[in-house]
Amino acid sequence: MPGKKGPKAESKAQQQTAGIAHAIQKGEMKGKPGMPATEMAKSMGKEDVKSMAKTKHAGLPKHTPTGNLSKKKF
């Protein structure tokens, strides 16, 4: 759908995790059970993961203010 924007990463760590999840969804990498990127790849749509992975690093904190990404529900 033109003009539709997906979610944006809130931190550099989240953007990097989304990049790995995107690679898992495309079949370029294998995910390991329990890994945050594997869980993200399973629970989010391809377009949403791609949108998060494309988020620019400029201005993002290293980690989300809430802390550990593995505790976040996707």
ZADO-1210 file (C-alpha; in nm, 4 decimals, padded with zeros to 6 digits):
<atoms>
<atom x="00.0000" y="00.0000" z="00.0000" code="MET" pos="1"/>
<atom x="00.1637" y="00.3301" z="-00.1035" code="PRO" pos="2"/>
<atom x="00.2341" y="00.5719" z="00.1786" code="GLY" pos="3"/>
<atom x="00.1997" y="00.3084" z="00.4515" code="LYS" pos="4"/>
<atom x="00.4828" y="00.3314" z="00.6998" code="LYS" pos="5"/>
<atom x="00.5637" y="00.0480" z="00.9341" code="GLY" pos="6"/>
<atom x="00.7072" y="00.0648" z="01.2829" code="PRO" pos="7"/>
<atom x="01.0436" y="00.2285" z="01.3417" code="LYS" pos="8"/>
<atom x="01.3144" y="00.0937" z="01.5694" code="ALA" pos="9"/>
<atom x="01.3455" y="00.2734" z="01.9035" code="GLU" pos="10"/>
<atom x="01.7162" y="00.1959" z="01.9488" code="SER" pos="11"/>
<atom x="02.0256" y="00.0805" z="01.7613" code="LYS" pos="12"/>
<atom x="01.9994" y="-00.2620" z="01.9263" code="ALA" pos="13"/>
<atom x="01.6391" y="-00.2986" z="01.8115" code="GLN" pos="14"/>
<atom x="01.7319" y="-00.1944" z="01.4559" code="GLN" pos="15"/>
<atom x="02.0138" y="-00.4490" z="01.4459" code="GLN" pos="16"/>
<atom x="01.7842" y="-00.7212" z="01.5807" code="THR" pos="17"/>
<atom x="01.5295" y="-00.6328" z="01.3125" code="ALA" pos="18"/>
<atom x="01.8032" y="-00.6629" z="01.0482" code="GLY" pos="19"/>
<atom x="01.8839" y="-01.0133" z="01.1676" code="ILE" pos="20"/>
<atom x="01.5120" y="-01.1022" z="01.1810" code="ALA" pos="21"/>
<atom x="01.4745" y="-00.9762" z="00.8232" code="HIS" pos="22"/>
<atom x="01.7625" y="-01.2005" z="00.7126" code="ALA" pos="23"/>
<atom x="01.5980" y="-01.4963" z="00.8912" code="ILE" pos="24"/>
<atom x="01.2681" y="-01.4295" z="00.7134" code="GLN" pos="25"/>
<atom x="01.4452" y="-01.4132" z="00.3765" code="LYS" pos="26"/>
<atom x="01.6248" y="-01.7420" z="00.4465" code="GLY" pos="27"/>
<atom x="01.9716" y="-01.5855" z="00.4498" code="GLU" pos="28"/>
<atom x="02.0292" y="-01.6862" z="00.8136" code="MET" pos="29"/>
<atom x="01.8987" y="-01.9559" z="01.0451" code="LYS" pos="30"/>
<atom x="01.7448" y="-01.8461" z="01.3712" code="GLY" pos="31"/>
<atom x="01.8053" y="-02.0177" z="01.7017" code="LYS" pos="32"/>
<atom x="01.5128" y="-02.0862" z="01.9375" code="PRO" pos="33"/>
<atom x="01.4816" y="-01.8245" z="02.2108" code="GLY" pos="34"/>
<atom x="01.6874" y="-01.5671" z="02.0229" code="MET" pos="35"/>
<atom x="01.5103" y="-01.2254" z="02.0121" code="PRO" pos="36"/>
<atom x="01.5597" y="-01.1968" z="01.6349" code="ALA" pos="37"/>
<atom x="01.4059" y="-01.5410" z="01.5822" code="THR" pos="38"/>
<atom x="01.1031" y="-01.4471" z="01.7917" code="GLU" pos="39"/>
<atom x="01.0697" y="-01.1185" z="01.6014" code="MET" pos="40"/>
<atom x="01.0919" y="-01.2994" z="01.2663" code="ALA" pos="41"/>
<atom x="00.8142" y="-01.5405" z="01.3702" code="LYS" pos="42"/>
<atom x="00.5763" y="-01.2893" z="01.5234" code="SER" pos="43"/>
<atom x="00.6038" y="-00.9883" z="01.2890" code="MET" pos="44"/>
<atom x="00.5161" y="-00.9466" z="00.9241" code="GLY" pos="45"/>
<atom x="00.7902" y="-00.9109" z="00.6620" code="LYS" pos="46"/>
<atom x="00.7061" y="-00.5481" z="00.5839" code="GLU" pos="47"/>
<atom x="00.7090" y="-00.4472" z="00.9527" code="ASP" pos="48"/>
<atom x="01.0450" y="-00.6156" z="01.0148" code="VAL" pos="49"/>
<atom x="01.1878" y="-00.4580" z="00.6996" code="LYS" pos="50"/>
<atom x="01.0644" y="-00.1147" z="00.8111" code="SER" pos="51"/>
<atom x="01.2320" y="-00.1531" z="01.1513" code="MET" pos="52"/>
<atom x="01.5527" y="-00.2783" z="00.9909" code="ALA" pos="53"/>
<atom x="01.5653" y="00.0258" z="00.7598" code="LYS" pos="54"/>
<atom x="01.5503" y="00.2746" z="01.0513" code="THR" pos="55"/>
<atom x="01.8510" y="00.5094" z="01.0436" code="LYS" pos="56"/>
<atom x="02.0918" y="00.4933" z="01.3416" code="HIS" pos="57"/>
<atom x="02.1313" y="00.8713" z="01.3713" code="ALA" pos="58"/>
<atom x="01.9742" y="00.9979" z="01.6917" code="GLY" pos="59"/>
<atom x="01.8861" y="00.6557" z="01.8297" code="LEU" pos="60"/>
<atom x="02.0059" y="00.5452" z="02.1740" code="PRO" pos="61"/>
<atom x="02.2105" y="00.2243" z="02.1970" code="LYS" pos="62"/>
<atom x="01.9310" y="00.0522" z="02.3875" code="HIS" pos="63"/>
<atom x="01.5646" y="00.1204" z="02.4574" code="THR" pos="64"/>
<atom x="01.4972" y="00.3197" z="02.7741" code="PRO" pos="65"/>
<atom x="01.3156" y="00.0185" z="02.9211" code="THR" pos="66"/>
<atom x="01.6293" y="-00.1925" z="02.8923" code="GLY" pos="67"/>
<atom x="01.6466" y="-00.5488" z="02.7672" code="ASN" pos="68"/>
<atom x="01.5037" y="-00.6058" z="02.4173" code="LEU" pos="69"/>
<atom x="01.4456" y="-00.9744" z="02.4879" code="SER" pos="70"/>
<atom x="01.1699" y="-00.8804" z="02.7366" code="LYS" pos="71"/>
<atom x="00.9765" y="-00.6826" z="02.4741" code="LYS" pos="72"/>
<atom x="00.6758" y="-00.8501" z="02.3157" code="LYS" pos="73"/>
<atom x="00.6605" y="-00.8297" z="01.9363" code="PHE" pos="74"/>
</atoms>
